[in-house]
Amino acid sequence: MIIELIHVSKYYPQSTSPAAFDISLKVKKGEILALLGPSGSGKTTVLRLIAGFESPDEGTILLKENEVSQPGVSLPPERRGVGMVFQDYALFPHLTVERNISFGLIHMSHDDRKKKVSDILALVGLSDYRNRYPHELSGGQQQRVALGRALAPDPAVILLDEPFSSLDPDMCVRMREDVSSILRETGSTAILVTHDHEEAFSMADKVALLNNGRLEQHGTPENIYHTPLTPFAADFVGKADFIPGVVQGDKLMTEIGCLENKTQFTEGDEVMVMIRPDDIDLRPEEEGEAIILDRQFRGSENHYRVRLSSGQIVHSSQHSVAVYPNGLKVDLQIQMTHIVAFDKKEMDAYLD
């Protein structure tokens, strides 16, 4: 295990709630973990605790099975063997690309350092830019320099603090792919901080979803999306509608149909069933009780907003060529592979 957090908590005097509370996580060698959550969820605090910029008030942090942090004792960042890619890249403006990357290699001989820098430049695709300065580079190129500088000393783990937030959307997608490819090629262990669930899902092997300083759920992107454990998790990691239902025997009776009860709820329980847009298919029907309100074209798909007979609104993702007019009556075909439901009182409290 490369990183292990054991019941780690962090409190700040000016705050009424903990920045991080009772966090326990493990990261394996070569694994990419995304710390995902909204602003103020504690994800950056957890990253800073791992890096050594903060010390925990409770709990223990292990790096390569060696204790590096506990209350009152903390190994400084420079002795932890971690590489850091900051949100603003933090490149040295007066140093060339080559010298930025070689900055942390002073322990090497001249020849070894030169070879290492050349290897890193080739890895990040900047061999032709070694003599340029940061201000002569694009945002994506600066990010590659920052990643190369972090990788050069062969750290135990790479920490990335919202590294794509300053890039435009198209560049952001390309850089996600490039950075992910470089991390995979080098077999690097990495922790990525992000508030964007698409970014987390596209890059990470595991996702730690944080909310109000607490770990809501930890698992694969697929598990968190399809089988969220809490209303917050269901709502944060993708569009979700919640339909009232009642348990009758082995079925969940809802306005949109009778669903198999694969939940922990029993006879008579009132629940709210999670519906993702990709769970609903639309079929034009003159006698249909649902009505299309509007459509958003999103390139590869059409995203529809549909009103049920009760007045509740649900959403449906359809193929890009499935174009239906506003006001069209439709039937809903439910195609759910994962049935997720929450206690109605719990959901009401969350929505309040």
N, C-alpha and C positions, 0 to 999 in steps of 0.2 A: 504494500500500500504506500503510495507516494505522500498523500495528505490525509490526515484524520483530525477532525474536530470532535471533541468529546464534551458535550454539555456546556458549550461556550456561550457566555453572556457578556454584553458590554453595555454599561450605563454611562450617560453623560449628565453632569449636574444640572444643566439648564433644561433638561427634558423630563417630562412627567412619566414617560414610558421608556422601556429599554430599547436601545438601538438594535440590539440583537439579543435574543433570549433563548437559552437552552438549545443551541444549534448543535446537532450531531450529524456529521457528513463524512464520507470516505470517497477518495478519488484514486482510482487504480492507475498504474503506469500506462501511458499512452492514451489515456481517456481525456475527452474534452467535456468539462462540466460547465453548464450555463447557470449563473445565478440570475434568476429572472424575477422581476417584480416591479411595481410602480414606484414612483418617487417616494422616498421615505420608508421603503420597505425593509431596509437594512442590508441590501446586497453589497453596496460599496463598503459599508462597515465591515462585513465579513471578509471582503477582499483585503482591506487594510489590515485586518487582524492576521490574515495568512501571510501577508507581505512583511509584517513586523512594524508597520507604521503606527499601529495601536496595540495595546496589551489588553487581554481579556480581564474582566473583573471576576469571572468565574469560568471554570473549565480549563481544558488542556488542548493544545495544538501540537500535533506530531508531524514532522516532515521527514520522510524516508525512515519512519519508525523511531526517530529521535525527537525528544521533547524540545520544542523551541519556544513555547509560550505557556505560562500559567500565571495566576495572579501574583504579581510582585516580581516575576522573573520573565525576561523576554530577550531572546537572541536578536541583535540588531539586524535590520534588513540586509546589509552588505555581507553578513555571514550566513545567510539562509540559502544561498544558491538559487534565488528566484530571479526570473527576468520579468520586467514590467513594461507594458505598452500603455502609455497614458492616453487619455482622451484627446489632449492637444499635441500628442507625440513627443513633446519636450525635447526636440532635437537641439543640438548646439549650433546656433546660427553662424558662428565664426569658423566652424569646422566643415570640411568637405564630407561628402557621403562616406568615402573611405575612412576618414578619421573618426567620424561619428560611430561607425560600426566597430572600429578597432579600439574604441575608448576603454572598454573593460577588459582588454587583453594585454595589459602591461606586464603581466607575469610571464608571457610567452617570449621566446626568442624572436629576433627580427624576422627570420625566414619563416618560422612557424606562424607568426602573426600575419605575415603577408599572404601565406597560403590560405589561412583560415578566412581572412577577409575576402579573398578572391572566390573561395567556395561559397561564402554567404551571399556575395553579390550575384553570383550565378544562380543561387537558389531563389533569391527574391527578384530576379530578372532585371538587375540594375548594373550589370557589368560595364555598360557603356556610359554610366553616369557617375563613376567613382570620383571624378574631380569636380563635380558640381556642388554648389552650396544649397542648403535647404530652400532658400527663397527662389531658387531656379527650378524647383520641382513642383509638380502638381500635388494636390492633396493625397491622391492615391499613391504616388511615388514616395511622398514623405512618410506615409504609413508603412510602406515596405521597408524604408530605412529604419524606422522605429522597431519593426518586427525583427529585421536583421540584427540590429544592435542587441535586442533582447535574447536572440538565439545564439549569438556568437560565443558566449562563455559556456555553452552547453549546460544551461540551468536545469535543476530538477523539475521545475514547473514554470510555465509562462502565464503571467497574469495580465489580462486585457480588460481595461476599464472603459467600457462603452467606446471602443475604438472607431466605430463607423458613424458616430452621431454627427460629425461635422461634414460628412460627404453628402452629395446630392443623391436622390433615390437610385438612379441608374448605376452610378459609381459604387454606391453602397452594396448593391447586389453583386456586382463584379468582384468587389474586394472581399466580400464574405466567401465567395467561391475560391478566390486566390489564397486568402489566409488559411482557410480550412485545408486546402490542398497542400500548402507548405507545412502546416502542423502535422498532417497525416504522413507526408513524405519523410519528415524528420522523426516521426514517432514521438512527438512532444506530448507531454502532459500539460494541459492548459485549463485555465478557469476564465470564463468570459462573463463579464457583467453586462447586462442588457435589460431594457424595459420592453423590448420588442419580441413578442413570442415567435414571430416568423423567423427572426434572426436566431433565436435560441434553438428552435426546432431544426433549422437547416444546418446548423453547425455542430450541435452537441450530441454526445452519446447519452448523457444524463442531464436532467434539468432539476435544479433545486428552486422551487417556487416559494418566494418569501412574501410575507404580508405583515405589516406592523411589527417588524423585528422577529417574527416567528416563521418557522419552516412549515408551510402549508402542505407541501407534497414533494417527494423526491422520487424520480423514476425516469423511465425513458420518455422521449417526447410523445410517442404513440400512447403510452399508458396515461400520461397526464391529459392529453387531448380527449381520448375516448372514454377513460374511466376516472374522471376527476373525483377527489374524495370530499371536497367541500364546495358550497355554492360559489365562493370566491374563485377557486381553481377553475370551475366550470365556466365562469363568466369572463375570466381574465385571459385565458389562452385561446380564445376564438369566439366568434359569434355564437350565442346560445339563446334559445327561447325556452321558457319554462311553462309547461302545460299542466293544469290541475288534473289530478287523477285519484281514483279510489281503488284499493285492492279488493278484488272479489275472487276468492279462491286462488288459483294460480295465474290470474290475469290482472293487468292494470287497465281499468276502464277510463278512457280519456275522450275528449271531444274529437280527436283526430283518429280514433280507432281503439281497438282492443289489442293490448300489447302483452307479451309474455312477461310474467313477473319473475325476473331474475335478480331481484333485490332482496334485502334483508327484511322488508316490510311484510306485514301479515294482514289477515282479513280485517277490513274496515278502516285500515290506516289511510289517512289523507296525505297525499304526496304531491310533489311538483316534479314532473318528468322533464329531463333535459332533452331538447331537440336541437341538433345542429342543422345548418342549411343543407348540408349534403345528405341528411336523413330523409328529406322530402322531395319527391318527384311530383311534377304537376301534369295533370291530364285535362285538357279542355273538355268541358261537359256542360251542356245547356241547362241541366238541372243541378249543376254543382252548387254547393252551399258556400264555397269559399270564393272570394273575388280578388283578382290581382289589382293592387293599388298603384304600383309603379315598378320600374325596372332600371337597374344600373348595369351598363355594359362594362365589363372588366377585362376585355380582351379574350381570354380563354374561356370565360363563362359569363352568363347573365345572372345577376343577383336580384331576385324578386322579393317584394314585400307583399304579403297576402293577408287579407282580413278574413277571419273565420266567422261563422254565423253568430257566435257569442260576442263578437267585436274584438276578440284578441288578435294581435298581430303576430305572424310568424314569418320566417324568411326561408327562401329556397334558392339553392344554387343549381342552375341548369346549364347545359352545353351552350356554347356561344351562338349556335345556329337555332336554338330554341327561342324564338322571338315571339312573345305574346303581347297583345295590346292591353293597356290599362282598362279595367272594368270587365275583363273576361272572367266568366264563371269557370271554376276548375274544381276537380276532385283532387284530393291529396293522396298520393301513394306513399306509404311509409316504408322505408327500406333501412331499418336500424339494425346494425350488427352488435351494438352495445346498448343495453338498457340501463340508464342511470337515473335514479330518482332521489329526491331529498325530502325530508320531513317538511310538511307545509309550514309549520310554525317556525322552523329553522330558516326556511327560505323567506318567509315574511319578515323575520327579524333582519336578515341580510339586506333585503330590498329597502327596508326602512332606513 
